[in-house]
Amino acid sequence: MKPALFCQFAIVACVVLSPLHAALAAQPPAPAAVTTELRQPFLLGQGTHRWFGLKIFDATLWSTTQEWQGLTQRFALELRYARHLSGKKIAEVSIEEMQKLEKLKPEQQQRWLQQMQAMFPDVEENTRLTGVHLPGEGARFFLNDQPLGEIGDPEFARLFFGIWLDSRSSVPALRAQLTGKPR
């Protein structure tokens, strides 16, 4: 390639790639589990969940697109816990919140509760649990970027991630921070 032609190519490449590069540079680096699952993730939003003033966790939503497109897209939701919680309690509260979104069949509720209790560990301050929504398949979970397991049920995934991301979520302020969308 001639030097003059190379310089023109380099200038065009910089102009075309600059907005994408700037967008990626402006966001914090994604955790390994997120980059493995989403390849080139975009940070959609972050927020903090408090319960009676106590910080429970910080949440971060990553996606394959720069805009929230709903519970049908592939995304990763990372929760960084601020305190000790038992995995059993996390599973129980998750089922309660899923039940608020939609009446669960008793056998479905019991199966999902058992699967979550078997998978979710006790957490401490700065423990990261990441859930990846796999459209039409289910959900995959990571503990500090290490695989925990999967629940291969699309209905489970829709309701589980709906805890934070459904328009009927019991934490609408957090949902708005994560997705950029009010109810």
C-alpha positions in Angstrom: 0.0 0.0 0.0 1.4 3.4 -0.9 2.1 5.7 2.1 -0.4 8.4 0.9 -3.2 5.8 0.4 -2.4 4.2 3.8 -2.7 7.6 5.5 -6.1 8.2 3.9 -7.3 4.8 5.0 -6.0 5.4 8.5 -7.9 8.8 8.7 -11.1 7.2 7.4 -10.8 4.3 9.8 -10.3 6.7 12.7 -13.3 8.9 11.7 -15.6 5.8 11.3 -14.4 4.0 14.5 -14.1 7.0 16.8 -17.7 7.1 18.0 -17.7 3.4 18.8 -14.3 3.6 20.4 -15.4 6.7 22.5 -18.6 4.9 23.6 -16.6 1.8 24.6 -13.9 3.8 26.3 -16.5 5.8 28.4 -17.9 2.7 30.1 -16.0 0.6 32.7 -14.6 -2.7 31.5 -17.1 -5.5 31.6 -16.4 -8.5 33.9 -15.0 -11.7 32.2 -18.3 -13.6 32.5 -20.1 -10.7 30.6 -17.5 -10.5 27.8 -17.6 -14.2 27.4 -21.3 -14.3 27.1 -22.0 -11.1 25.2 -18.7 -10.7 23.2 -18.9 -6.9 22.8 -21.1 -5.7 25.7 -22.6 -2.3 26.2 -23.3 -0.9 29.7 -26.9 0.0 29.7 -27.3 1.1 33.3 -26.4 0.8 37.0 -28.2 1.3 40.2 -28.3 0.4 43.9 -30.9 -1.6 45.7 -31.7 -0.7 49.3 -34.1 -2.3 51.7 -35.2 0.0 54.6 -32.1 2.1 53.9 -29.6 -0.8 54.0 -27.6 -1.2 50.9 -28.2 -4.8 49.6 -26.4 -4.7 46.2 -25.3 -2.6 43.3 -26.7 -3.8 39.9 -25.2 -3.4 36.5 -27.0 -4.3 33.2 -25.0 -5.2 30.1 -26.4 -5.9 26.7 -25.4 -6.7 23.1 -27.1 -3.4 22.0 -26.7 0.1 23.2 -30.4 0.4 24.1 -32.8 -1.7 26.2 -35.0 -3.8 24.0 -36.8 -5.8 26.6 -36.7 -9.2 28.1 -36.4 -10.8 24.7 -32.8 -9.8 24.1 -29.6 -11.3 25.3 -28.2 -9.5 28.3 -26.3 -9.9 31.6 -27.3 -8.6 35.0 -24.6 -8.4 37.6 -25.4 -8.0 41.3 -22.5 -6.9 43.5 -23.6 -7.6 47.1 -22.9 -5.3 49.9 -23.5 -7.7 52.8 -23.7 -11.3 53.8 -26.8 -13.1 52.5 -27.5 -16.8 52.4 -28.0 -18.4 49.0 -31.1 -20.1 50.3 -32.6 -16.7 51.2 -31.7 -15.2 47.8 -33.6 -18.1 46.2 -36.6 -17.7 48.5 -36.9 -14.0 47.9 -36.4 -14.5 44.1 -39.4 -17.0 44.1 -41.5 -14.5 46.1 -40.7 -11.7 43.7 -41.4 -13.9 40.6 -44.7 -14.9 42.2 -45.6 -11.2 42.4 -45.2 -10.9 38.7 -47.2 -14.0 37.8 -48.9 -16.8 39.7 -46.6 -19.8 39.6 -47.9 -23.4 39.6 -46.9 -25.1 42.8 -44.7 -27.7 41.0 -43.0 -25.0 39.0 -42.4 -22.9 42.1 -40.9 -25.9 44.0 -38.7 -27.0 41.0 -37.3 -23.5 40.5 -36.7 -22.9 44.2 -34.8 -26.2 44.5 -32.7 -25.4 41.4 -31.8 -21.9 42.7 -31.1 -23.2 46.2 -28.8 -25.8 44.8 -27.0 -23.2 42.6 -26.9 -19.9 44.6 -24.1 -19.7 47.1 -24.0 -17.6 50.3 -22.6 -14.2 49.4 -20.5 -11.7 51.2 -19.6 -8.1 50.6 -18.2 -7.6 47.0 -19.4 -11.1 45.9 -20.7 -10.8 42.3 -23.5 -12.9 41.0 -24.1 -12.5 37.3 -27.1 -13.9 35.4 -27.1 -14.1 31.6 -30.5 -14.1 29.8 -30.4 -16.6 27.0 -33.5 -15.8 24.8 -35.6 -18.9 24.2 -33.3 -21.1 26.3 -33.1 -20.0 29.9 -30.5 -18.4 32.2 -26.8 -19.0 33.0 -25.3 -17.9 36.3 -21.7 -17.0 37.4 -20.1 -16.4 40.7 -17.3 -13.9 40.4 -16.9 -14.9 36.7 -16.9 -18.6 37.5 -19.7 -20.7 36.1 -22.4 -21.7 38.6 -24.9 -23.4 36.3 -27.9 -23.0 34.1 -31.6 -23.3 34.4 -32.8 -24.2 30.9 -36.3 -22.8 31.1 -37.2 -19.7 29.1 -40.2 -19.0 31.4 -37.9 -19.1 34.5 -35.6 -16.7 32.8 -38.4 -14.3 31.9 -39.7 -14.2 35.4 -36.4 -14.3 37.2 -34.9 -11.3 35.3 -38.4 -9.7 35.5 -37.7 -9.2 39.2 -35.6 -6.2 38.2 -36.4 -5.5 34.6 -40.2 -6.2 34.0 -42.4 -3.1 33.8 -44.3 -4.5 36.8 -41.1 -4.8 38.9 -41.4 -4.0 42.6 -38.2 -1.9 42.3 -39.3 0.5 39.5 -36.6 3.1 40.4 -33.8 0.5 40.0 -35.4 -0.7 36.8 -35.4 2.8 35.4 -31.7 3.2 36.4 -30.8 -0.1 34.7 -32.8 0.2 31.5 -33.2 4.0 31.1 -36.9 3.3 30.8 -39.6 4.4 33.2 -42.5 2.0 33.6 
